[in-house]
Amino acid sequence: MTRNIGIKVNAPKEEPKDGDTKNPFNGTLSIRGKLFEGKVIKSKAKDTVVIQKESPVYFTKFKRYARSTSTIHAHVPSNLEVKEGDVVVAAECRPNSKICFICSNWGKGIMAKQAGKGVEEFRPYVTRSIPVGANITCADNSGAKILEVINVPRHKTRASRLPAAAVGDFCNVVVKKGPAELRKQVYGAVIVRQKYAVRRLNGVRVCFEDNAAVLITPEGETKGTDIKGPVAAEASEKWPRVANLASTVIW
């Protein structure tokens, strides 16, 4: 007999195998705590899957969302069939060894709501080819000529490896060449071009002649009023204000 667990999900039609009691629908397991929705990325282990969930972070300074992901392990009841690529929901329950979640078919939910806010469901990986200490070109008309990358916020890397930025990333820079009032000052910047090729989903690789960035004010606006040269689509999608000033966007 299938019982109501208090969550609007599709209950399994089959009975659990070998008297499985670790099941909220047909067993004694109770649901409590938080709900997590995500996509199954691994299902090779027995009765266990790895779920990747989206966790968008809102920056009040720039008035936009940033994409963040995390993974959790979830136990799969014996009468549920879950494979890689399925969108599922995991409910917190009484800890069972190292597994604290039960998985069930969910459908559209949190991920669909986040997509409505402008957070993309999938973004291809872009190689970070501009490390800390690199000198890049300033592509706006603020007066600065050469910028030096000094920090890449919210970027984690292994020990003894320099943090690096890619096209579309935000970083902190120092003006190395430009007017006296701008030199030796720390500014925020957005990478708009990079020499290292960017591979897109359609198989096309896009690269530019130089590494370039535009300066950003603490209010989130561009410091200049014009951008020289083309701008990569990866930067224009993440930064609408940069896209408004760009004369050419490479899609």
C-alpha positions in Angstrom: 0.0 0.0 0.0 1.4 3.4 -1.0 1.0 6.2 1.6 0.8 9.9 1.1 4.2 11.5 2.1 2.9 15.1 1.9 4.9 16.0 -1.3 3.3 16.4 -4.7 5.4 13.7 -6.5 4.6 10.7 -8.6 4.4 7.7 -6.3 5.9 4.4 -7.5 3.3 1.9 -8.8 5.4 -1.2 -7.9 6.0 -2.7 -4.5 9.5 -2.5 -3.0 11.9 -5.4 -3.5 12.9 -7.8 -0.8 10.9 -6.0 1.9 12.7 -2.7 1.5 11.8 -0.5 4.5 14.0 2.4 3.6 11.2 3.9 1.6 8.9 6.8 2.4 6.1 5.5 0.2 5.9 1.8 1.3 8.2 1.7 4.4 8.6 3.4 7.7 11.0 6.2 6.7 9.6 9.7 7.5 10.3 12.9 5.5 11.4 16.0 7.2 13.7 19.0 6.7 14.6 20.6 3.3 13.8 19.6 -0.3 16.5 19.7 -2.9 15.9 19.6 -6.7 18.5 18.8 -9.3 19.7 16.6 -12.1 21.2 13.1 -11.7 24.8 13.1 -12.9 25.9 9.7 -11.6 23.9 6.5 -11.0 26.6 3.8 -11.1 26.5 3.0 -7.3 24.0 0.5 -5.9 20.8 2.3 -4.7 22.7 5.6 -4.7 22.8 8.5 -7.1 24.7 11.8 -7.2 22.5 14.9 -7.7 23.7 18.3 -9.0 21.5 21.1 -7.8 21.5 24.7 -9.0 22.0 27.4 -6.3 21.9 30.9 -7.9 23.5 33.6 -5.8 22.0 37.2 -6.0 24.5 40.1 -6.0 22.8 43.2 -4.8 25.7 45.3 -5.9 25.3 44.3 -9.6 21.5 43.4 -9.4 21.9 40.1 -11.1 22.2 36.4 -10.3 25.4 34.3 -10.5 25.3 30.6 -11.3 26.5 28.2 -8.6 26.2 24.4 -8.3 26.6 21.8 -5.6 26.3 18.0 -5.4 24.6 15.7 -2.9 24.3 11.9 -2.6 20.8 10.4 -2.3 19.4 6.9 -1.6 17.1 5.5 -4.3 14.2 3.2 -3.1 14.2 -0.2 -4.7 10.9 0.4 -6.6 12.0 3.6 -8.3 13.9 3.7 -11.6 16.3 6.7 -11.8 18.9 7.2 -14.5 21.4 9.8 -15.4 19.8 13.0 -16.8 16.6 12.7 -14.8 15.4 15.8 -12.9 14.5 14.6 -9.3 13.8 16.0 -5.9 15.6 14.8 -2.8 13.9 15.0 0.6 15.8 15.1 3.9 15.1 12.2 6.3 16.6 10.3 9.2 20.3 9.8 8.5 21.0 6.4 7.2 24.8 5.8 7.2 26.1 8.6 5.0 22.9 9.0 3.0 20.3 11.5 4.2 18.0 11.9 1.1 15.3 10.0 -0.7 14.9 10.4 -4.4 11.7 10.5 -6.4 10.5 11.7 -9.8 9.6 15.4 -9.7 9.3 17.1 -13.1 9.4 20.9 -13.4 9.8 22.9 -10.3 12.5 25.0 -8.9 14.8 24.8 -11.9 11.9 26.1 -14.1 11.3 29.0 -11.8 15.0 29.9 -11.8 15.1 29.8 -15.6 12.3 32.4 -15.5 14.6 34.7 -13.5 17.2 34.6 -16.2 19.5 31.9 -14.8 20.5 29.6 -17.6 20.1 25.9 -17.0 23.4 25.0 -18.6 26.5 27.1 -19.5 29.5 25.6 -21.2 32.8 25.6 -19.5 35.3 28.3 -20.6 39.0 27.8 -20.0 40.4 30.4 -17.5 43.5 31.7 -19.4 44.1 35.0 -17.7 45.9 34.4 -14.4 46.6 36.8 -11.6 49.5 39.1 -12.6 48.6 39.2 -16.3 48.6 42.5 -18.1 45.6 43.0 -20.3 44.2 45.8 -22.5 41.6 48.2 -21.4 38.8 48.2 -24.0 36.8 51.2 -22.9 37.4 55.0 -23.2 38.0 55.7 -19.5 41.6 56.7 -20.3 43.3 53.5 -18.9 45.5 51.6 -21.3 47.0 48.6 -19.6 45.4 46.7 -16.6 47.0 44.2 -14.3 44.8 41.4 -12.8 45.3 41.2 -9.0 42.4 39.1 -7.9 39.5 36.9 -9.1 36.7 36.9 -6.5 34.8 33.8 -5.8 37.2 31.6 -7.7 38.6 28.5 -5.8 41.6 26.6 -7.0 44.2 24.1 -5.8 47.2 25.1 -3.6 50.1 26.8 -5.3 48.0 27.5 -8.4 47.3 31.1 -9.4 43.6 32.1 -9.7 42.6 32.9 -13.3 39.7 34.5 -15.1 38.0 33.8 -18.3 35.9 35.8 -20.7 32.8 37.1 -18.9 34.3 36.9 -15.4 34.6 39.7 -12.9 38.0 40.5 -11.5 39.9 43.2 -9.6 42.6 45.1 -11.6 45.1 47.9 -11.1 45.7 50.5 -13.8 49.4 50.2 -14.9 49.3 52.6 -17.8 47.0 55.6 -18.1 46.3 59.0 -16.6 47.8 59.9 -13.3 44.5 59.9 -11.5 43.8 56.3 -12.5 47.2 54.7 -12.0 47.8 52.6 -8.9 44.0 52.5 -8.2 42.0 49.2 -7.7 39.0 48.8 -9.9 36.5 46.1 -10.8 36.7 44.8 -14.4 34.9 42.4 -16.7 36.8 40.3 -19.2 35.3 40.9 -22.7 38.0 39.2 -24.9 40.6 36.5 -24.5 43.3 35.0 -26.8 42.7 31.4 -25.8 40.0 29.8 -27.9 36.5 29.4 -26.5 34.7 26.3 -27.7 30.9 26.8 -28.0 28.1 24.2 -28.0 27.9 24.2 -31.8 31.6 23.2 -32.1 32.8 26.6 -33.2 36.0 27.9 -31.5 36.3 31.7 -31.1 39.5 33.5 -30.1 40.6 37.2 -30.2 43.9 39.0 -30.9 44.2 40.3 -27.3 43.0 39.9 -23.7 40.9 42.8 -22.9 38.5 44.1 -20.1 36.3 47.1 -19.3 36.4 48.9 -15.9 33.3 48.6 -13.7 32.3 51.2 -11.0 31.4 50.1 -7.4 27.7 50.8 -8.4 28.0 48.1 -11.2 28.1 50.6 -14.1 30.8 50.7 -16.8 33.3 53.5 -16.1 33.6 54.3 -19.8 30.9 55.3 -22.3 32.2 53.2 -25.3 33.9 49.9 -25.8 36.6 49.6 -28.5 36.7 46.4 -30.5 34.4 43.3 -30.5 32.9 41.7 -27.3 32.5 38.0 -26.9 28.9 36.7 -26.5 29.8 35.0 -23.2 30.5 38.5 -21.7 27.4 40.2 -23.2 25.0 37.5 -21.9 26.2 37.9 -18.3 26.6 41.7 -18.3 23.8 43.5 -20.1 25.4 46.9 -19.5 28.5 45.8 -21.4 26.3 44.5 -24.2 24.6 47.9 -24.5 27.9 49.7 -25.1 29.5 47.1 -27.4 29.6 48.1 -31.0 30.2 44.4 -32.1 29.2 41.2 -30.3 30.7 37.9 -31.6 28.0 35.3 -31.4 
